[in-house]
């Protein structure tokens, strides 16, 4: 019986002590760049030489942002495919670094991709810009050089919108 009262008294002392201490919860970052997840539908063109138009297509990218400066992106693109080819012509992933300045953010990309049609891997690096109209909507333009494992080189440029959550 005494143990029950002792335990109850210890619990009350601990609860009273904890009530005196402020509880500090991590607050979510606020502002234009405080989103964790982005969906980016885009139009794309690729060429073997910069400035020359070879192929036009479309794609979708999904990006998870660890903070307002760093994220990882997965993307899929489809171009003018032959009837017997796969719908998705390139899938890839990129590490994205950006430096937000008010509504504008230059960004740098480095990553890798795979073309299921030609069964070739590529390595990508490039850059671009993002402009935020609001916290959940923006525009993205980027370009990258793709070097594939067969010795080929392509330029891939994309223009799209950014839907942030």
C-alpha angles and dihedrals in degrees: 000000000000091000090057091055092045092052091047091050091049091050092050092049091050093047091049092048092048091050090059092055116080114238111230113202120186107255119218115248113259132210140058096313098043097102124118103197132040134184114201119190109189148171116232141191129195133195140173091229127038111257095021118107113222110151138006127203146140138245151168131238130192118199132191114201117208088193136336091288107042135043145150123234135199118197142180126196134190124196135175095314125188114249092255095046128094120272093234109058100180134021122183149154129223139189107230125203120183137174111211117213107182104297096346129075129180110211139199124207133195125170151109138262144186131223108209091192097058094022090230128142120218137195118217136199130166148111145240147160136263126202121195117212089180138347091277104033134054147136127253131197121179141158131196141179116236117206111188130203091249092063097260126135129205138172117226120192125182137189121188150128130269121225108191130196 
